[in-house]
Amino acid sequence: MCMYSCEQGDDGEAGVLTPFHFVHLGGFAARGAALTMVEATSVLPNGRLSPNDSGLWNDRQAQALRPIFDFIRMQGSVPAIQLGHGGRKTSTLAPWLDTSTIQPHLKSHVATNGDAGGWTDNVMAPSAVSYNDETFPHPREMSENDIGELKQAFKAAVERADEAGAEVIEFHCAHGYLVRPPSPP
C-alpha cells in the first residue's frame, strides 16, 4: 500500500500527500470501491518507512487529506486511513531507489541522514535489536518518554484524521511495527 510519493523536506513538509494521491485514491473510489484506505501513515516523523511516506503529525498533512477524503466520500466510498509507526524498520528508501552512487558503503535500501533524507540516528524500537543487522539501521531502545510521545502522537493523529474526514481509522501494527500502547483504565 505504500506509494512512496509524499513530499519530502523538513519535518513540517515531509509526509504530505500530493495530487498523485488524490488521483490514485480517488480512482479507487470513482471505480466503486466500498472503502478507500490511505496507505500506512506515520504518527511521528521517525515512524515512516522511508522519507517519501505519508505522515499525520502536523496540520499541513491533515489539510492535504481533507480534499481527498471529501472526494472519496462524494464517490460513495468510505474514506479510511492506516496509522502506525514502523519502529525498527524505518529510515529505508523507496524500493526502486538505488543509492549505490551516494552511499556505496551501505546497503542500497537504507536512507541515511543527509543525502538520503533518513534518520538512522533516530530509529527506535522496544529494544535495541535490529530487524536485520546487515540490512537495516540499528535502533535505539525506547525510553519511557519515547513511549509517552508515541501515545500522544497516536492520539493527535487520530484527532487529525477524524477532523480531515476519515470514517475508518486502522492501527497498522503488523510486520513488527510499534503497537499503540493502551491508555490506562
N, C-alpha and C positions, 0 to 999 in steps of 0.2 A: 504493500500500500504506500510505502514512502516514494514520493516522486522526486525528491532531491532538487526542488525547483523554487525554493523560497529565497527571498532577498537575503544577502549577506551584509555584514557590516559590524559596527559596534553593537553592544547588547541592546540598544534601543532600536536598531534597524534589522537585526538578524531575525530570522524565523517568520517573516511577514509573508502571507500568501500573496500571490501575484495574479495578473489576468490569466495566466496559464491555468491556475486552479479554478478560476471562475468557469472557464471553458471546459476543463477536464471534469470537474464535479457536476457542473450544470448539464453537461452532456448525458451523464447517467440519469439525472432527474428527468431531463427532457425526453429520454427514451423509455421512461416508465418505471424506473427503479422505485420500489416502495420506500426504501430508506437509503439515503446517500450519506456515507461516512467520510469525514475528513480524516486524512492519514494520521498516524501516530504523531501527536503534538506534545512537545515537551513543556513541562511546567516551570523549568529553570533553564537558563542558557546552557549549562553544562550537562543537561539531560538529553540533548539532541544526539542522535547517532552521528550526524555529520553537520558541518557548518551550513548546509543547504536545507536542513529540515525545519519543519513547522514548529512554532512556539506560541505560547499563550501566557507569557509572564509580564506583558505590558498592554496598555490600552491601544496602541497603534496596531498590534496584532489582532486584537478583538475587533477593531474598526474594519480591518480588511476582511474579517469573517462575515460581518453583518450582511453586505450585499450578496454574498454567495449563499448564505442561509436563506435570505429573502427570495432569491431566485429558485432555489431548491423547493421551497415551500410553494411558490407560485406554480410550479410544475406538478404539484400534487404529491411530492415526495416528502419524507420526514428528514429534516436536517439533523445530522449526528456528528459526533467528534470523539476520537480516542485521545485520552490524556495519559501521559506517562512520563517516566524518566528512565533513560537507557542504562543508568548505573555504570557498571564496569565495561559495557560495550560501546561507550561513547567516544567521541573525538576520532571518528573514522571519516573516510571520504566516500562520496557517491561512488557506486560500484564501477562506473565506466571511466573514472579518472585514473590516469597513470601518472604517478608522481616521481617516477624514476629520474627525471631531469632536475627536479628541485630538491629532492631528498633521497639520494641514492643509498644512503646508509640505513634507511628504514624500509620496512615492508611497504609496498605500494599503497596500501589502503589506510594507513594511519595519518590522520590530519594533525600535523604538528603545529605548535604555536608559531606564529609568524606567517610565513609564506602560504601555508595551507589553511590558515584560519582556525586551527584547532585549539584545544585546551588540555593537552596531555598532562599539564601540571595541576589540573583540577578535575580529574576523573575520580569519582568517588563511588564506593560500594560498601556493603555491610562489613566487609573485611578487606584487608589489603592483599587480596588474592586476585591475580589476573585471570581473565577468561581464558587467555592463551598467551603465555609469556612471550612466545616468538612473534605473535602477530597482532596483539592488542596492547594499548598503553597499560602501564601498571597503575592500578587505582590506589587511592589513599583510603584508609578506614574512616567511615563517617563518625563524626563526633555527635554528642547529644545536641549541640547547636545545629549541625547539619540536618539532623532528623527533624528538629523543630522547624527549621527553614523549609524543609521538604513538605511537611504537613501544611504549613501556611501557604506554600506555593500551590499545592493541590487545591486547597480551599479557594484561593484567589482565582485560579484558572477555571474552576467550576463556576464561580460567580461571573467571570468574564464570558465564558461560553454561554451561560444562561442569558446574560444581557445581550449577547450577539444574536440570540435566537435559536440556539441548539435545543432540540426537543429530546435528544438522547445523548447521554454522556457515558462513555465506557472507559473504565480504567484499564489501560494496556499494561498488564503485569506478566505477560508471557516472556519467553526467551531469556529469562534471568534478569529482567529489568527490575528496578526498585518497586516495591509494593507500597502503596499509600498506607502509612501506619494508621490504625484505627484511632478515633477520638476516644478519650476516656469517658466512661459512663456518667 
